[in-house]
Amino acid sequence: MGSHNFITTEGTTAVVALDDVGPLSYKVDAAQGPVRLRYFAPPGHLRNYFGSLYIFTVTADHYSDVTRADVPQLRFMLEGGGEYHFQDGAIHPTPETCLLGPTMGATRFQLNRPSRVLGISLLPAGWITLMGEDASQFADRLVDPVAHLGLQRPLLLDRLRAMEDADAMVDLVWSHFAARIAQAPPLPPATWTLLEAIDSWLVGEGSPRIEILVEATGLSARQLARLTNRYYGAPPKLLARKYRALRCSARIALDRENWQSLCEDGRFYDQSHLIREIKHFIGLTPHQLLTEPSAVAQLTLLRRTLGGDVAVLNRLS
């Protein structure tokens, strides 16, 4: 084991160790057994379409955790299986390949045997280019990527399962999607300009206000709602809540900021409001983020170590 990163808690230390395989590979010794997550930044020509590619491994016979609200995820179940538990009470078994739409709340998952998953985060430009459908229709839903993306499931999944070398797997996946992007009609310049404005709005303010986005884009609130639903999966107000909570969770868990102070600048009405929002979008309370963050919460927050190679919207730094 090499050097370590730590998410320090009050009176305890949750060890997030750097694996020997590289500086973007982390391990947490969770109660159920070791959990590993290795991140890979996309090549430069794909970074506006995709966030990180990751390989998630659990060695425990049974494992349960929660994932924060996030951008869409394309996932390949290389080994293992389990089920997703969505906030509306829906429970879905994990398919061998799945496209998880943008999530607007924390999602619990359970694995019923040792598992290995390769996943890719889709940014709005990637969603538009590959899906071309209204993202809000897929929010908090699992869909078949074979049907919607035209993936050749046996070819790609079986090739990944037959590989042992992670770098070779990553090269195969990026090559596949680079070809898909190259074959698709290019996005109009106006769409790129709009996506840049929305991304900047979401990450640039403590509590994003719709009037700021209206002024920046020259679009009406009604027009923006239609476009953000299509590209991001939700109207501006819900997106603002989501990214406010995600950003605050990183400040609490990684930057060690006093979470009560986050109520003092108008981001939240009061402490109860902050707790409810963090719990809804992250799946943990601010106190839990400080004192008992789950393995997946720790590892996901470390995505921001990918730095400039990954879009700001994805790494939430």
LOZAGU-453137 format. One record per residue (C-alpha): x, y, z. Coordinates in steps of 0.1 Angstrom, whole numbers, padded with zeros to 4 digits, always signed. Example, Ala and Ser with C-alpha at 12.3 -4.5 7.8 and 13.67 -1.06 7.14 Angstrom:
2
+0123-0045+0078
+0137-0011+0071
# end
This chain:
317
+0000+0000+0000
+0013+0034-0009
+0006+0068+0006
-0028+0078+0021
-0055+0103+0018
-0077+0108+0049
-0112+0120+0055
-0108+0129+0091
-0138+0127+0114
-0144+0140+0149
-0123+0117+0171
-0117+0091+0145
-0100+0088+0111
-0116+0070+0081
-0087+0058+0061
-0089+0062+0024
-0057+0046+0011
-0041+0051-0022
-0037+0017-0039
-0003+0008-0054
-0018+0007-0089
-0019+0045-0092
-0026+0078-0076
-0063+0077-0086
-0071+0044-0071
-0085+0044-0035
-0094+0017-0010
-0117+0019+0021
-0118-0008+0046
-0155-0008+0052
-0172-0029+0079
-0183-0055+0053
-0149-0058+0036
-0125-0038+0014
-0141-0015-0011
-0120-0001-0040
-0127+0026-0065
-0103+0035-0093
-0108+0066-0114
-0097+0073-0150
-0100+0107-0166
-0113+0108-0202
-0090+0117-0230
-0090+0153-0239
-0113+0151-0269
-0140+0133-0248
-0138+0154-0216
-0168+0176-0225
-0189+0145-0231
-0179+0122-0202
-0168+0126-0166
-0147+0099-0150
-0146+0063-0159
-0143+0041-0128
-0139+0005-0117
-0157-0003-0084
-0148-0035-0065
-0163-0050-0034
-0149-0082-0020
-0177-0088+0006
-0204-0114+0002
-0230-0088+0010
-0226-0050+0008
-0250-0021+0010
-0243+0016+0006
-0258+0048-0008
-0248+0069-0038
-0254+0106-0040
-0275+0124-0066
-0254+0124-0097
-0252+0128-0135
-0263+0098-0157
-0242+0067-0153
-0235+0039-0178
-0226+0007-0159
-0213-0027-0168
-0216-0054-0142
-0184-0074-0148
-0190-0096-0117
-0216-0099-0091
-0252-0086-0088
-0277-0070-0065
-0304-0043-0067
-0311-0006-0067
-0334+0011-0042
-0348+0044-0054
-0363+0072-0033
-0398+0066-0046
-0396+0030-0032
-0390+0013-0065
-0365-0016-0064
-0348-0029-0095
-0323-0057-0099
-0289-0046-0113
-0288-0056-0150
-0256-0067-0167
-0255-0034-0184
-0276-0004-0174
-0280+0032-0181
-0290+0050-0149
-0305+0084-0157
-0297+0116-0138
-0306+0110-0101
-0323+0137-0081
-0318+0121-0047
-0296+0096-0030
-0300+0060-0043
-0293+0029-0021
-0278-0002-0036
-0273-0037-0023
-0248-0063-0036
-0254-0099-0028
-0220-0113-0037
-0185-0100-0044
-0188-0076-0073
-0169-0055-0099
-0185-0027-0119
-0171-0005-0147
-0190+0028-0149
-0189+0060-0169
-0204+0093-0160
-0222+0111-0188
-0222+0148-0189
-0251+0167-0206
-0233+0169-0239
-0227+0132-0238
-0263+0125-0230
-0276+0148-0258
-0252+0133-0283
-0257+0096-0274
-0293+0096-0263
-0310+0126-0279
-0340+0122-0256
-0354+0143-0228
-0333+0135-0197
-0361+0142-0173
-0380+0112-0187
-0351+0090-0174
-0345+0107-0140
-0341+0082-0112
-0347+0053-0136
-0328+0024-0150
-0330+0018-0188
-0315-0007-0212
-0285+0008-0229
-0286-0018-0256
-0320-0005-0267
-0314+0032-0262
-0277+0035-0271
-0275+0007-0296
-0247-0010-0276
-0236-0044-0288
-0241-0059-0254
-0224-0093-0259
-0194-0078-0278
-0185-0050-0254
-0195-0066-0221
-0180-0100-0228
-0148-0084-0240
-0145-0064-0208
-0152-0094-0187
-0124-0113-0205
-0099-0086-0197
-0076-0086-0167
-0057-0053-0174
-0077-0023-0163
-0059+0001-0186
-0068-0021-0216
-0104-0021-0205
-0104+0017-0202
-0088+0020-0237
-0115-0002-0252
-0143+0017-0236
-0130+0051-0246
-0122+0039-0281
-0158+0026-0284
-0174+0059-0273
-0150+0081-0293
-0162+0063-0324
-0198+0068-0313
-0193+0105-0307
-0175+0109-0341
-0204+0093-0359
-0230+0115-0343
-0241+0149-0356
-0221+0177-0339
-0238+0198-0313
-0246+0233-0325
-0224+0261-0311
-0254+0276-0294
-0259+0244-0274
-0223+0244-0263
-0227+0280-0252
-0259+0272-0232
-0243+0242-0215
-0213+0262-0205
-0235+0289-0190
-0256+0264-0171
-0225+0246-0157
-0210+0278-0146
-0242+0289-0129
-0245+0256-0111
-0210+0256-0097
-0203+0293-0094
-0228+0304-0068
-0234+0293-0032
-0271+0291-0039
-0277+0295-0076
-0305+0319-0084
-0327+0315-0115
-0326+0353-0123
-0288+0350-0127
-0291+0323-0153
-0319+0342-0171
-0296+0372-0173
-0266+0352-0185
-0285+0333-0212
-0311+0358-0223
-0337+0331-0221
-0369+0331-0201
-0375+0310-0171
-0399+0289-0190
-0374+0283-0218
-0347+0274-0194
-0369+0249-0176
-0376+0231-0209
-0339+0230-0218
-0325+0220-0184
-0352+0192-0182
-0340+0180-0216
-0302+0182-0210
-0299+0178-0172
-0330+0160-0162
-0346+0186-0140
-0358+0223-0139
-0333+0250-0127
-0347+0252-0092
-0342+0215-0085
-0308+0215-0102
-0298+0244-0080
-0308+0225-0049
-0290+0194-0060
-0256+0210-0068
-0258+0232-0037
-0261+0201-0016
-0233+0183-0035
-0210+0212-0032
-0217+0217+0005
-0212+0180+0012
-0177+0182-0002
-0170+0213+0020
-0181+0195+0050
-0164+0161+0045
-0132+0171+0027
-0126+0208+0036
-0137+0203+0072
-0159+0234+0071
-0182+0238+0101
-0216+0228+0086
-0236+0251+0109
-0218+0281+0093
-0232+0272+0059
-0265+0284+0071
-0252+0319+0079
-0248+0331+0043
-0283+0325+0031
-0278+0292+0013
-0303+0275+0036
-0332+0288+0058
-0319+0272+0089
-0300+0241+0102
-0330+0218+0098
-0333+0228+0061
-0296+0221+0055
-0298+0187+0072
-0329+0177+0051
-0312+0188+0018
-0279+0171+0025
-0298+0139+0036
-0320+0139+0005
-0293+0144-0021
-0263+0127-0004
-0280+0101+0017
-0262+0111+0049
-0266+0139+0074
-0239+0165+0078
-0230+0149+0111
-0226+0115+0094
-0204+0130+0067
-0181+0142+0095
-0182+0112+0119
-0192+0081+0099
-0191+0087+0062
-0199+0055+0042
-0172+0039+0020
-0189+0051-0012
-0194+0086+0001
-0157+0089+0009
-0146+0075-0024
-0171+0095-0045
-0160+0128-0029
-0124+0120-0039
-0134+0122-0076
-0124+0158-0075
-0088+0147-0073
-0091+0142-0111
-0085+0179-0114
-0087+0197-0146
-0090+0167-0168
-0126+0162-0158
-0154+0188-0162
-0161+0209-0131
-0197+0199-0132
-0187+0162-0127
-0160+0165-0101
-0179+0192-0081
-0147+0207-0068
# end
